[in-house]
């Protein structure tokens, strides 16, 4: 079960996230990483309903992007 689904089942009051799987897919594409993901890139709104959701956080997205670049340059 994905973490998004798990968060929906425990009925959290609010979900906040820094970057999305859609952003990650684009960053990987930009880095030339073309391996197909085994996971569908669903928005959290497609997985959970009736829960306040804030994200992605533009002020954190570049930092997360930088971490992915560092990880994939190894």
N, CA, C, O and CB atoms as a CASP TS submission, in Angstrom:
PFRMAT TS
TARGET T0000
AUTHOR 0000-0000-0000
METHOD Language model
MODEL 1
PARENT N/A
ATOM      1  N   UNK     1       0.850  -1.173   0.000  1.00  0.00           N
ATOM      2  CA  UNK     1       0.000   0.000   0.000  1.00  0.00           C
ATOM      3  C   UNK     1       0.894   1.233   0.000  1.00  0.00           C
ATOM      4  O   UNK     1       1.840   1.313   0.784  1.00  0.00           O
ATOM      5  CB  UNK     1      -0.966  -0.001   1.222  1.00  0.00           C
ATOM      6  N   UNK     2       0.608   2.172  -0.854  1.00  0.00           N
ATOM      7  CA  UNK     2       1.434   3.375  -0.908  1.00  0.00           C
ATOM      8  C   UNK     2       1.181   4.245   0.309  1.00  0.00           C
ATOM      9  O   UNK     2       0.144   4.133   0.962  1.00  0.00           O
ATOM     10  CB  UNK     2       1.161   4.166  -2.194  1.00  0.00           C
ATOM     11  N   UNK     3       2.129   5.103   0.603  1.00  0.00           N
ATOM     12  CA  UNK     3       1.986   5.959   1.779  1.00  0.00           C
ATOM     13  C   UNK     3       0.783   6.881   1.651  1.00  0.00           C
ATOM     14  O   UNK     3       0.130   7.185   2.649  1.00  0.00           O
ATOM     15  CB  UNK     3       3.252   6.782   1.994  1.00  0.00           C
ATOM     16  N   UNK     4       0.479   7.331   0.436  1.00  0.00           N
ATOM     17  CA  UNK     4      -0.686   8.190   0.253  1.00  0.00           C
ATOM     18  C   UNK     4      -1.968   7.499   0.668  1.00  0.00           C
ATOM     19  O   UNK     4      -2.818   8.105   1.320  1.00  0.00           O
ATOM     20  CB  UNK     4      -0.789   8.632  -1.185  1.00  0.00           C
ATOM     21  N   UNK     5      -2.117   6.238   0.299  1.00  0.00           N
ATOM     22  CA  UNK     5      -3.304   5.471   0.670  1.00  0.00           C
ATOM     23  C   UNK     5      -3.341   5.259   2.172  1.00  0.00           C
ATOM     24  O   UNK     5      -4.387   5.395   2.807  1.00  0.00           O
ATOM     25  CB  UNK     5      -3.334   4.119  -0.061  1.00  0.00           C
ATOM     26  N   UNK     6      -2.183   4.924   2.734  1.00  0.00           N
ATOM     27  CA  UNK     6      -2.103   4.723   4.179  1.00  0.00           C
ATOM     28  C   UNK     6      -2.528   5.991   4.915  1.00  0.00           C
ATOM     29  O   UNK     6      -3.271   5.921   5.894  1.00  0.00           O
ATOM     30  CB  UNK     6      -0.673   4.315   4.593  1.00  0.00           C
ATOM     31  N   UNK     7      -2.061   7.150   4.449  1.00  0.00           N
ATOM     32  CA  UNK     7      -2.424   8.417   5.085  1.00  0.00           C
ATOM     33  C   UNK     7      -3.933   8.646   5.005  1.00  0.00           C
ATOM     34  O   UNK     7      -4.521   9.203   5.932  1.00  0.00           O
ATOM     35  CB  UNK     7      -1.671   9.588   4.424  1.00  0.00           C
ATOM     36  N   UNK     8      -4.553   8.232   3.934  1.00  0.00           N
ATOM     37  CA  UNK     8      -6.001   8.363   3.811  1.00  0.00           C
ATOM     38  C   UNK     8      -6.750   7.485   4.800  1.00  0.00           C
ATOM     39  O   UNK     8      -7.768   7.898   5.355  1.00  0.00           O
ATOM     40  CB  UNK     8      -6.430   8.024   2.409  1.00  0.00           C
ATOM     41  N   UNK     9      -6.247   6.272   5.023  1.00  0.00           N
ATOM     42  CA  UNK     9      -6.929   5.360   5.938  1.00  0.00           C
ATOM     43  C   UNK     9      -6.835   5.807   7.386  1.00  0.00           C
ATOM     44  O   UNK     9      -7.751   5.547   8.166  1.00  0.00           O
ATOM     45  CB  UNK     9      -6.359   3.976   5.802  1.00  0.00           C
ATOM     46  N   UNK    10      -5.751   6.472   7.767  1.00  0.00           N
ATOM     47  CA  UNK    10      -5.616   6.886   9.164  1.00  0.00           C
ATOM     48  C   UNK    10      -6.323   8.210   9.441  1.00  0.00           C
ATOM     49  O   UNK    10      -6.345   8.670  10.583  1.00  0.00           O
ATOM     50  CB  UNK    10      -4.146   7.003   9.533  1.00  0.00           C
ATOM     51  N   UNK    11      -6.896   8.824   8.418  1.00  0.00           N
ATOM     52  CA  UNK    11      -7.700  10.029   8.515  1.00  0.00           C
ATOM     53  C   UNK    11      -6.918  11.173   9.175  1.00  0.00           C
ATOM     54  O   UNK    11      -7.321  11.712  10.206  1.00  0.00           O
ATOM     55  CB  UNK    11      -8.978   9.742   9.299  1.00  0.00           C
ATOM     56  N   UNK    12      -5.810  11.517   8.559  1.00  0.00           N
ATOM     57  CA  UNK    12      -5.056  12.669   9.031  1.00  0.00           C
ATOM     58  C   UNK    12      -5.840  13.936   8.762  1.00  0.00           C
ATOM     59  O   UNK    12      -6.678  13.980   7.862  1.00  0.00           O
ATOM     60  CB  UNK    12      -3.675  12.735   8.360  1.00  0.00           C
ATOM     61  N   UNK    13      -5.569  14.957   9.537  1.00  0.00           N
ATOM     62  CA  UNK    13      -6.275  16.211   9.368  1.00  0.00           C
ATOM     63  C   UNK    13      -5.766  17.029   8.201  1.00  0.00           C
ATOM     64  O   UNK    13      -6.521  17.807   7.618  1.00  0.00           O
ATOM     65  CB  UNK    13      -6.178  17.011  10.612  1.00  0.00           C
ATOM     66  N   UNK    14      -4.490  16.867   7.844  1.00  0.00           N
ATOM     67  CA  UNK    14      -3.901  17.678   6.773  1.00  0.00           C
ATOM     68  C   UNK    14      -2.643  16.978   6.261  1.00  0.00           C
ATOM     69  O   UNK    14      -1.899  16.376   7.034  1.00  0.00           O
ATOM     70  CB  UNK    14      -3.569  19.127   7.275  1.00  0.00           C
ATOM     71  N   UNK    15      -2.416  17.066   4.955  1.00  0.00           N
ATOM     72  CA  UNK    15      -1.217  16.506   4.342  1.00  0.00           C
ATOM     73  C   UNK    15      -0.449  17.652   3.690  1.00  0.00           C
ATOM     74  O   UNK    15      -1.013  18.440   2.932  1.00  0.00           O
ATOM     75  CB  UNK    15      -1.573  15.387   3.294  1.00  0.00           C
ATOM     76  N   UNK    16       0.835  17.733   3.995  1.00  0.00           N
ATOM     77  CA  UNK    16       1.711  18.750   3.416  1.00  0.00           C
ATOM     78  C   UNK    16       2.882  18.023   2.765  1.00  0.00           C
ATOM     79  O   UNK    16       3.482  17.138   3.375  1.00  0.00           O
ATOM     80  CB  UNK    16       2.206  19.783   4.505  1.00  0.00           C
ATOM     81  N   UNK    17       3.213  18.396   1.513  1.00  0.00           N
ATOM     82  CA  UNK    17       4.335  17.752   0.845  1.00  0.00           C
ATOM     83  C   UNK    17       5.173  18.781   0.102  1.00  0.00           C
ATOM     84  O   UNK    17       4.684  19.843  -0.285  1.00  0.00           O
ATOM     85  CB  UNK    17       3.841  16.669  -0.120  1.00  0.00           C
ATOM     86  N   UNK    18       6.453  18.445  -0.091  1.00  0.00           N
ATOM     87  CA  UNK    18       7.409  19.381  -0.687  1.00  0.00           C
ATOM     88  C   UNK    18       7.394  19.337  -2.207  1.00  0.00           C
ATOM     89  O   UNK    18       7.424  20.383  -2.856  1.00  0.00           O
ATOM     90  CB  UNK    18       8.805  19.085  -0.188  1.00  0.00           C
ATOM     91  N   UNK    19       7.348  18.146  -2.780  1.00  0.00           N
ATOM     92  CA  UNK    19       7.367  18.020  -4.243  1.00  0.00           C
ATOM     93  C   UNK    19       6.504  16.834  -4.647  1.00  0.00           C
ATOM     94  O   UNK    19       6.203  15.956  -3.839  1.00  0.00           O
ATOM     95  CB  UNK    19       8.827  17.849  -4.779  1.00  0.00           C
ATOM     96  N   UNK    20       6.116  16.829  -5.907  1.00  0.00           N
ATOM     97  CA  UNK    20       5.186  15.809  -6.386  1.00  0.00           C
ATOM     98  C   UNK    20       5.893  14.754  -7.235  1.00  0.00           C
ATOM     99  O   UNK    20       7.022  14.953  -7.683  1.00  0.00           O
ATOM    100  CB  UNK    20       4.065  16.457  -7.190  1.00  0.00           C
ATOM    101  N   UNK    21       5.217  13.646  -7.444  1.00  0.00           N
ATOM    102  CA  UNK    21       5.760  12.611  -8.325  1.00  0.00           C
ATOM    103  C   UNK    21       5.809  13.111  -9.762  1.00  0.00           C
ATOM    104  O   UNK    21       6.663  12.683 -10.538  1.00  0.00           O
ATOM    105  CB  UNK    21       4.917  11.323  -8.237  1.00  0.00           C
ATOM    106  N   UNK    22       4.905  14.010 -10.122  1.00  0.00           N
ATOM    107  CA  UNK    22       4.932  14.608 -11.463  1.00  0.00           C
ATOM    108  C   UNK    22       6.209  15.442 -11.638  1.00  0.00           C
ATOM    109  O   UNK    22       6.848  15.387 -12.688  1.00  0.00           O
ATOM    110  CB  UNK    22       3.665  15.492 -11.699  1.00  0.00           C
ATOM    111  N   UNK    23       6.574  16.206 -10.613  1.00  0.00           N
ATOM    112  CA  UNK    23       7.828  16.964 -10.670  1.00  0.00           C
ATOM    113  C   UNK    23       9.011  16.009 -10.782  1.00  0.00           C
ATOM    114  O   UNK    23       9.913  16.230 -11.591  1.00  0.00           O
ATOM    115  CB  UNK    23       7.982  17.869  -9.420  1.00  0.00           C
ATOM    116  N   UNK    24       9.014  14.954  -9.980  1.00  0.00           N
ATOM    117  CA  UNK    24      10.107  13.990 -10.013  1.00  0.00           C
ATOM    118  C   UNK    24      10.240  13.372 -11.404  1.00  0.00           C
ATOM    119  O   UNK    24      11.349  13.246 -11.923  1.00  0.00           O
ATOM    120  CB  UNK    24       9.887  12.893  -8.961  1.00  0.00           C
ATOM    121  N   UNK    25       9.130  12.992 -12.001  1.00  0.00           N
ATOM    122  CA  UNK    25       9.170  12.401 -13.340  1.00  0.00           C
ATOM    123  C   UNK    25       9.814  13.366 -14.332  1.00  0.00           C
ATOM    124  O   UNK    25      10.609  12.944 -15.172  1.00  0.00           O
ATOM    125  CB  UNK    25       7.749  12.022 -13.809  1.00  0.00           C
ATOM    126  N   UNK    26       9.486  14.647 -14.249  1.00  0.00           N
ATOM    127  CA  UNK    26      10.070  15.643 -15.146  1.00  0.00           C
ATOM    128  C   UNK    26      11.553  15.833 -14.867  1.00  0.00           C
ATOM    129  O   UNK    26      12.345  15.946 -15.802  1.00  0.00           O
ATOM    130  CB  UNK    26       9.337  16.976 -15.012  1.00  0.00           C
ATOM    131  N   UNK    27      11.944  15.872 -13.592  1.00  0.00           N
ATOM    132  CA  UNK    27      13.364  16.024 -13.244  1.00  0.00           C
ATOM    133  C   UNK    27      14.171  14.845 -13.769  1.00  0.00           C
ATOM    134  O   UNK    27      15.257  15.033 -14.317  1.00  0.00           O
ATOM    135  CB  UNK    27      13.540  16.150 -11.715  1.00  0.00           C
ATOM    136  N   UNK    28      13.656  13.641 -13.607  1.00  0.00           N
ATOM    137  CA  UNK    28      14.365  12.459 -14.108  1.00  0.00           C
ATOM    138  C   UNK    28      14.491  12.508 -15.628  1.00  0.00           C
ATOM    139  O   UNK    28      15.542  12.181 -16.178  1.00  0.00           O
ATOM    140  CB  UNK    28      13.638  11.170 -13.678  1.00  0.00           C
ATOM    141  N   UNK    29      13.435  12.911 -16.294  1.00  0.00           N
ATOM    142  CA  UNK    29      13.470  13.043 -17.751  1.00  0.00           C
ATOM    143  C   UNK    29      14.528  14.068 -18.162  1.00  0.00           C
ATOM    144  O   UNK    29      15.300  13.834 -19.092  1.00  0.00           O
ATOM    145  CB  UNK    29      12.080  13.454 -18.295  1.00  0.00           C
ATOM    146  N   UNK    30      14.556  15.202 -17.463  1.00  0.00           N
ATOM    147  CA  UNK    30      15.544  16.249 -17.764  1.00  0.00           C
ATOM    148  C   UNK    30      16.982  15.764 -17.552  1.00  0.00           C
ATOM    149  O   UNK    30      17.900  16.234 -18.225  1.00  0.00           O
ATOM    150  CB  UNK    30      15.284  17.481 -16.894  1.00  0.00           C
ATOM    151  N   UNK    31      17.179  14.821 -16.614  1.00  0.00           N
ATOM    152  CA  UNK    31      18.509  14.269 -16.352  1.00  0.00           C
ATOM    153  C   UNK    31      18.848  13.123 -17.294  1.00  0.00           C
ATOM    154  O   UNK    31      19.935  12.550 -17.215  1.00  0.00           O
ATOM    155  CB  UNK    31      18.603  13.793 -14.913  1.00  0.00           C
ATOM    156  N   UNK    32      17.918  12.788 -18.185  1.00  0.00           N
ATOM    157  CA  UNK    32      18.165  11.712 -19.135  1.00  0.00           C
ATOM    158  C   UNK    32      17.918  10.335 -18.565  1.00  0.00           C
ATOM    159  O   UNK    32      18.343   9.339 -19.151  1.00  0.00           O
ATOM    160  CB  UNK    32      19.559  11.790 -19.630  1.00  0.00           C
ATOM    161  N   UNK    33      17.251  10.258 -17.453  1.00  0.00           N
ATOM    162  CA  UNK    33      16.923   8.976 -16.839  1.00  0.00           C
ATOM    163  C   UNK    33      15.567   8.566 -17.387  1.00  0.00           C
ATOM    164  O   UNK    33      14.532   9.117 -17.010  1.00  0.00           O
ATOM    165  CB  UNK    33      16.914   9.058 -15.259  1.00  0.00           C
ATOM    166  N   UNK    34      15.593   7.597 -18.277  1.00  0.00           N
ATOM    167  CA  UNK    34      14.379   7.237 -19.016  1.00  0.00           C
ATOM    168  C   UNK    34      13.767   5.918 -18.569  1.00  0.00           C
ATOM    169  O   UNK    34      12.834   5.419 -19.198  1.00  0.00           O
ATOM    170  CB  UNK    34      14.683   7.165 -20.482  1.00  0.00           C
ATOM    171  N   UNK    35      14.282   5.357 -17.494  1.00  0.00           N
ATOM    172  CA  UNK    35      13.719   4.108 -17.003  1.00  0.00           C
ATOM    173  C   UNK    35      12.262   4.331 -16.624  1.00  0.00           C
ATOM    174  O   UNK    35      11.935   5.246 -15.868  1.00  0.00           O
ATOM    175  CB  UNK    35      14.526   3.570 -15.796  1.00  0.00           C
ATOM    176  N   UNK    36      11.414   3.500 -17.148  1.00  0.00           N
ATOM    177  CA  UNK    36       9.988   3.637 -16.846  1.00  0.00           C
ATOM    178  C   UNK    36       9.741   3.350 -15.369  1.00  0.00           C
ATOM    179  O   UNK    36      10.282   2.396 -14.809  1.00  0.00           O
ATOM    180  CB  UNK    36       9.143   2.687 -17.731  1.00  0.00           C
ATOM    181  N   UNK    37       8.929   4.177 -14.758  1.00  0.00           N
ATOM    182  CA  UNK    37       8.595   3.987 -13.349  1.00  0.00           C
ATOM    183  C   UNK    37       7.648   2.809 -13.207  1.00  0.00           C
ATOM    184  O   UNK    37       6.770   2.598 -14.044  1.00  0.00           O
ATOM    185  CB  UNK    37       7.966   5.267 -12.751  1.00  0.00           C
ATOM    186  N   UNK    38       7.832   2.051 -12.151  1.00  0.00           N
ATOM    187  CA  UNK    38       6.918   0.951 -11.862  1.00  0.00           C
ATOM    188  C   UNK    38       5.701   1.448 -11.093  1.00  0.00           C
ATOM    189  O   UNK    38       4.775   0.685 -10.816  1.00  0.00           O
ATOM    190  CB  UNK    38       7.633  -0.147 -11.068  1.00  0.00           C
ATOM    191  N   UNK    39       5.712   2.732 -10.753  1.00  0.00           N
ATOM    192  CA  UNK    39       4.648   3.325  -9.952  1.00  0.00           C
ATOM    193  C   UNK    39       3.926   4.385 -10.777  1.00  0.00           C
ATOM    194  O   UNK    39       4.572   5.209 -11.424  1.00  0.00           O
ATOM    195  CB  UNK    39       5.214   3.936  -8.643  1.00  0.00           C
ATOM    196  N   UNK    40       2.612   4.374 -10.762  1.00  0.00           N
ATOM    197  CA  UNK    40       1.838   5.405 -11.459  1.00  0.00           C
ATOM    198  C   UNK    40       1.964   6.715 -10.707  1.00  0.00           C
ATOM    199  O   UNK    40       1.952   6.734  -9.476  1.00  0.00           O
ATOM    200  CB  UNK    40       0.346   4.995 -11.596  1.00  0.00           C
ATOM    201  N   UNK    41       2.081   7.794 -11.432  1.00  0.00           N
ATOM    202  CA  UNK    41       2.200   9.119 -10.837  1.00  0.00           C
ATOM    203  C   UNK    41       0.814   9.718 -10.654  1.00  0.00           C
ATOM    204  O   UNK    41       0.332  10.469 -11.502  1.00  0.00           O
ATOM    205  CB  UNK    41       3.083  10.042 -11.710  1.00  0.00           C
ATOM    206  N   UNK    42       0.181   9.378  -9.542  1.00  0.00           N
ATOM    207  CA  UNK    42      -1.142   9.898  -9.235  1.00  0.00           C
ATOM    208  C   UNK    42      -1.001  11.095  -8.298  1.00  0.00           C
ATOM    209  O   UNK    42      -0.140  11.112  -7.418  1.00  0.00           O
ATOM    210  CB  UNK    42      -2.039   8.798  -8.602  1.00  0.00           C
ATOM    211  N   UNK    43      -1.844  12.077  -8.498  1.00  0.00           N
ATOM    212  CA  UNK    43      -1.848  13.184  -7.545  1.00  0.00           C
ATOM    213  C   UNK    43      -2.499  12.703  -6.252  1.00  0.00           C
ATOM    214  O   UNK    43      -3.328  11.793  -6.264  1.00  0.00           O
ATOM    215  CB  UNK    43      -2.600  14.432  -8.124  1.00  0.00           C
ATOM    216  N   UNK    44      -2.120  13.317  -5.151  1.00  0.00           N
ATOM    217  CA  UNK    44      -2.688  12.924  -3.864  1.00  0.00           C
ATOM    218  C   UNK    44      -4.207  13.096  -3.861  1.00  0.00           C
ATOM    219  O   UNK    44      -4.920  12.361  -3.177  1.00  0.00           O
ATOM    220  CB  UNK    44      -2.059  13.746  -2.728  1.00  0.00           C
ATOM    221  N   UNK    45      -4.695  14.069  -4.630  1.00  0.00           N
ATOM    222  CA  UNK    45      -6.141  14.275  -4.709  1.00  0.00           C
ATOM    223  C   UNK    45      -6.856  13.107  -5.372  1.00  0.00           C
ATOM    224  O   UNK    45      -8.047  12.901  -5.141  1.00  0.00           O
ATOM    225  CB  UNK    45      -6.443  15.549  -5.466  1.00  0.00           C
ATOM    226  N   UNK    46      -6.138  12.335  -6.199  1.00  0.00           N
ATOM    227  CA  UNK    46      -6.727  11.154  -6.834  1.00  0.00           C
ATOM    228  C   UNK    46      -6.767   9.970  -5.876  1.00  0.00           C
ATOM    229  O   UNK    46      -7.503   9.010  -6.102  1.00  0.00           O
ATOM    230  CB  UNK    46      -5.943  10.778  -8.092  1.00  0.00           C
ATOM    231  N   UNK    47      -5.980  10.037  -4.809  1.00  0.00           N
ATOM    232  CA  UNK    47      -5.872   8.920  -3.872  1.00  0.00           C
ATOM    233  C   UNK    47      -6.727   9.150  -2.624  1.00  0.00           C
ATOM    234  O   UNK    47      -7.344   8.222  -2.102  1.00  0.00           O
ATOM    235  CB  UNK    47      -4.411   8.706  -3.473  1.00  0.00           C
ATOM    236  N   UNK    48      -6.753  10.394  -2.154  1.00  0.00           N
ATOM    237  CA  UNK    48      -7.455  10.729  -0.910  1.00  0.00           C
ATOM    238  C   UNK    48      -8.446  11.849  -1.178  1.00  0.00           C
ATOM    239  O   UNK    48      -8.138  12.796  -1.902  1.00  0.00           O
ATOM    240  CB  UNK    48      -6.453  11.142   0.206  1.00  0.00           C
ATOM    241  N   UNK    49      -9.619  11.746  -0.605  1.00  0.00           N
ATOM    242  CA  UNK    49     -10.581  12.837  -0.733  1.00  0.00           C
ATOM    243  C   UNK    49     -10.947  13.343   0.658  1.00  0.00           C
ATOM    244  O   UNK    49     -10.743  12.655   1.658  1.00  0.00           O
ATOM    245  CB  UNK    49     -11.851  12.375  -1.507  1.00  0.00           C
ATOM    246  N   UNK    50     -11.478  14.529   0.704  1.00  0.00           N
ATOM    247  CA  UNK    50     -11.942  15.133   1.956  1.00  0.00           C
ATOM    248  C   UNK    50     -10.826  15.340   2.984  1.00  0.00           C
ATOM    249  O   UNK    50     -11.062  15.241   4.188  1.00  0.00           O
ATOM    250  CB  UNK    50     -13.021  14.271   2.561  1.00  0.00           C
ATOM    251  N   UNK    51      -9.624  15.624   2.513  1.00  0.00           N
ATOM    252  CA  UNK    51      -8.488  15.908   3.391  1.00  0.00           C
ATOM    253  C   UNK    51      -7.805  17.165   2.877  1.00  0.00           C
ATOM    254  O   UNK    51      -7.508  17.250   1.686  1.00  0.00           O
ATOM    255  CB  UNK    51      -7.484  14.700   3.447  1.00  0.00           C
ATOM    256  N   UNK    52      -7.546  18.143   3.737  1.00  0.00           N
ATOM    257  CA  UNK    52      -6.810  19.331   3.292  1.00  0.00           C
ATOM    258  C   UNK    52      -5.398  18.940   2.849  1.00  0.00           C
ATOM    259  O   UNK    52      -4.696  18.206   3.544  1.00  0.00           O
ATOM    260  CB  UNK    52      -6.746  20.393   4.424  1.00  0.00           C
ATOM    261  N   UNK    53      -5.003  19.440   1.690  1.00  0.00           N
ATOM    262  CA  UNK    53      -3.694  19.095   1.128  1.00  0.00           C
ATOM    263  C   UNK    53      -2.991  20.377   0.711  1.00  0.00           C
ATOM    264  O   UNK    53      -3.565  21.216   0.017  1.00  0.00           O
ATOM    265  CB  UNK    53      -3.835  18.118  -0.086  1.00  0.00           C
ATOM    266  N   UNK    54      -1.744  20.519   1.140  1.00  0.00           N
ATOM    267  CA  UNK    54      -0.907  21.651   0.756  1.00  0.00           C
ATOM    268  C   UNK    54       0.372  21.131   0.125  1.00  0.00           C
ATOM    269  O   UNK    54       1.115  20.373   0.749  1.00  0.00           O
ATOM    270  CB  UNK    54      -0.592  22.554   1.976  1.00  0.00           C
ATOM    271  N   UNK    55       0.629  21.534  -1.103  1.00  0.00           N
ATOM    272  CA  UNK    55       1.838  21.128  -1.781  1.00  0.00           C
ATOM    273  C   UNK    55       1.598  21.125  -3.273  1.00  0.00           C
ATOM    274  O   UNK    55       0.446  21.193  -3.703  1.00  0.00           O
ATOM    275  CB  UNK    55       2.304  19.752  -1.300  1.00  0.00           C
ATOM    276  N   UNK    56       2.614  21.051  -4.056  1.00  0.00           N
ATOM    277  CA  UNK    56       4.014  21.101  -3.634  1.00  0.00           C
ATOM    278  C   UNK    56       4.387  22.500  -3.134  1.00  0.00           C
ATOM    279  O   UNK    56       3.744  23.493  -3.473  1.00  0.00           O
ATOM    280  CB  UNK    56       4.936  20.690  -4.795  1.00  0.00           C
ATOM    281  N   UNK    57       5.434  22.546  -2.327  1.00  0.00           N
ATOM    282  CA  UNK    57       5.910  23.792  -1.739  1.00  0.00           C
ATOM    283  C   UNK    57       7.016  24.371  -2.626  1.00  0.00           C
ATOM    284  O   UNK    57       8.131  23.848  -2.638  1.00  0.00           O
ATOM    285  CB  UNK    57       6.425  23.561  -0.282  1.00  0.00           C
ATOM    286  N   UNK    58       6.723  25.439  -3.365  1.00  0.00           N
ATOM    287  CA  UNK    58       7.716  25.999  -4.288  1.00  0.00           C
ATOM    288  C   UNK    58       9.038  26.353  -3.603  1.00  0.00           C
ATOM    289  O   UNK    58      10.103  26.240  -4.209  1.00  0.00           O
ATOM    290  CB  UNK    58       7.151  27.231  -4.956  1.00  0.00           C
ATOM    291  N   UNK    59       8.967  26.780  -2.347  1.00  0.00           N
ATOM    292  CA  UNK    59      10.193  27.162  -1.646  1.00  0.00           C
ATOM    293  C   UNK    59      11.075  25.968  -1.289  1.00  0.00           C
ATOM    294  O   UNK    59      12.245  26.141  -0.949  1.00  0.00           O
ATOM    295  CB  UNK    59       9.844  27.920  -0.389  1.00  0.00           C
ATOM    296  N   UNK    60      10.521  24.757  -1.365  1.00  0.00           N
ATOM    297  CA  UNK    60      11.294  23.546  -1.075  1.00  0.00           C
ATOM    298  C   UNK    60      11.601  22.722  -2.325  1.00  0.00           C
ATOM    299  O   UNK    60      12.498  21.879  -2.306  1.00  0.00           O
ATOM    300  CB  UNK    60      10.546  22.689  -0.080  1.00  0.00           C
ATOM    301  N   UNK    61      10.871  22.957  -3.398  1.00  0.00           N
ATOM    302  CA  UNK    61      11.002  22.128  -4.597  1.00  0.00           C
ATOM    303  C   UNK    61      12.421  22.137  -5.156  1.00  0.00           C
ATOM    304  O   UNK    61      12.924  21.081  -5.542  1.00  0.00           O
ATOM    305  CB  UNK    61      10.033  22.602  -5.660  1.00  0.00           C
ATOM    306  N   UNK    62      13.073  23.277  -5.213  1.00  0.00           N
ATOM    307  CA  UNK    62      14.423  23.327  -5.771  1.00  0.00           C
ATOM    308  C   UNK    62      15.413  22.545  -4.915  1.00  0.00           C
ATOM    309  O   UNK    62      16.328  21.916  -5.446  1.00  0.00           O
ATOM    310  CB  UNK    62      14.885  24.774  -5.907  1.00  0.00           C
ATOM    311  N   UNK    63      15.240  22.579  -3.604  1.00  0.00           N
ATOM    312  CA  UNK    63      16.122  21.802  -2.723  1.00  0.00           C
ATOM    313  C   UNK    63      15.927  20.300  -2.952  1.00  0.00           C
ATOM    314  O   UNK    63      16.898  19.545  -3.005  1.00  0.00           O
ATOM    315  CB  UNK    63      15.853  22.155  -1.238  1.00  0.00           C
ATOM    316  N   UNK    64      14.674  19.875  -3.085  1.00  0.00           N
ATOM    317  CA  UNK    64      14.392  18.460  -3.356  1.00  0.00           C
ATOM    318  C   UNK    64      14.970  18.076  -4.719  1.00  0.00           C
ATOM    319  O   UNK    64      15.539  16.994  -4.869  1.00  0.00           O
ATOM    320  CB  UNK    64      12.857  18.180  -3.313  1.00  0.00           C
ATOM    321  N   UNK    65      14.828  18.952  -5.705  1.00  0.00           N
ATOM    322  CA  UNK    65      15.392  18.722  -7.029  1.00  0.00           C
ATOM    323  C   UNK    65      16.906  18.543  -6.930  1.00  0.00           C
ATOM    324  O   UNK    65      17.470  17.633  -7.539  1.00  0.00           O
ATOM    325  CB  UNK    65      15.044  19.889  -7.980  1.00  0.00           C
ATOM    326  N   UNK    66      17.553  19.403  -6.172  1.00  0.00           N
ATOM    327  CA  UNK    66      19.002  19.311  -5.984  1.00  0.00           C
ATOM    328  C   UNK    66      19.394  17.977  -5.343  1.00  0.00           C
ATOM    329  O   UNK    66      20.389  17.375  -5.745  1.00  0.00           O
ATOM    330  CB  UNK    66      19.502  20.478  -5.119  1.00  0.00           C
ATOM    331  N   UNK    67      18.646  17.518  -4.375  1.00  0.00           N
ATOM    332  CA  UNK    67      18.936  16.226  -3.734  1.00  0.00           C
ATOM    333  C   UNK    67      18.824  15.078  -4.736  1.00  0.00           C
ATOM    334  O   UNK    67      19.630  14.148  -4.702  1.00  0.00           O
ATOM    335  CB  UNK    67      17.978  15.985  -2.549  1.00  0.00           C
ATOM    336  N   UNK    68      17.842  15.134  -5.617  1.00  0.00           N
ATOM    337  CA  UNK    68      17.702  14.097  -6.639  1.00  0.00           C
ATOM    338  C   UNK    68      18.870  14.151  -7.626  1.00  0.00           C
ATOM    339  O   UNK    68      19.382  13.110  -8.039  1.00  0.00           O
ATOM    340  CB  UNK    68      16.361  14.255  -7.388  1.00  0.00           C
ATOM    341  N   UNK    69      19.289  15.349  -8.000  1.00  0.00           N
ATOM    342  CA  UNK    69      20.452  15.469  -8.896  1.00  0.00           C
ATOM    343  C   UNK    69      21.687  14.859  -8.248  1.00  0.00           C
ATOM    344  O   UNK    69      22.431  14.125  -8.898  1.00  0.00           O
ATOM    345  CB  UNK    69      20.718  16.950  -9.256  1.00  0.00           C
ATOM    346  N   UNK    70      21.910  15.158  -6.970  1.00  0.00           N
ATOM    347  CA  UNK    70      23.069  14.611  -6.269  1.00  0.00           C
ATOM    348  C   UNK    70      22.997  13.085  -6.202  1.00  0.00           C
ATOM    349  O   UNK    70      24.000  12.405  -6.421  1.00  0.00           O
ATOM    350  CB  UNK    70      23.165  15.200  -4.854  1.00  0.00           C
ATOM    351  N   UNK    71      21.834  12.556  -5.904  1.00  0.00           N
ATOM    352  CA  UNK    71      21.654  11.114  -5.798  1.00  0.00           C
ATOM    353  C   UNK    71      21.947  10.425  -7.121  1.00  0.00           C
ATOM    354  O   UNK    71      22.616   9.392  -7.141  1.00  0.00           O
ATOM    355  CB  UNK    71      20.239  10.788  -5.340  1.00  0.00           C
ATOM    356  N   UNK    72      21.466  10.969  -8.212  1.00  0.00           N
ATOM    357  CA  UNK    72      21.598  10.306  -9.510  1.00  0.00           C
ATOM    358  C   UNK    72      22.954  10.558 -10.171  1.00  0.00           C
ATOM    359  O   UNK    72      23.265   9.919 -11.176  1.00  0.00           O
ATOM    360  CB  UNK    72      20.494  10.769 -10.433  1.00  0.00           C
ATOM    361  N   UNK    73      23.750  11.452  -9.645  1.00  0.00           N
ATOM    362  CA  UNK    73      25.086  11.692 -10.197  1.00  0.00           C
ATOM    363  C   UNK    73      26.104  10.713  -9.621  1.00  0.00           C
ATOM    364  O   UNK    73      27.248  10.697 -10.075  1.00  0.00           O
ATOM    365  CB  UNK    73      25.528  13.134  -9.916  1.00  0.00           C
ATOM    366  N   UNK    74      25.732   9.906  -8.648  1.00  0.00           N
ATOM    367  CA  UNK    74      26.662   8.940  -8.036  1.00  0.00           C
ATOM    368  C   UNK    74      27.043   7.882  -9.016  1.00  0.00           C
ATOM    369  O   UNK    74      27.816   6.983  -8.685  1.00  0.00           O
ATOM    370  CB  UNK    74      26.055   8.296  -6.800  1.00  0.00           C
TER
END
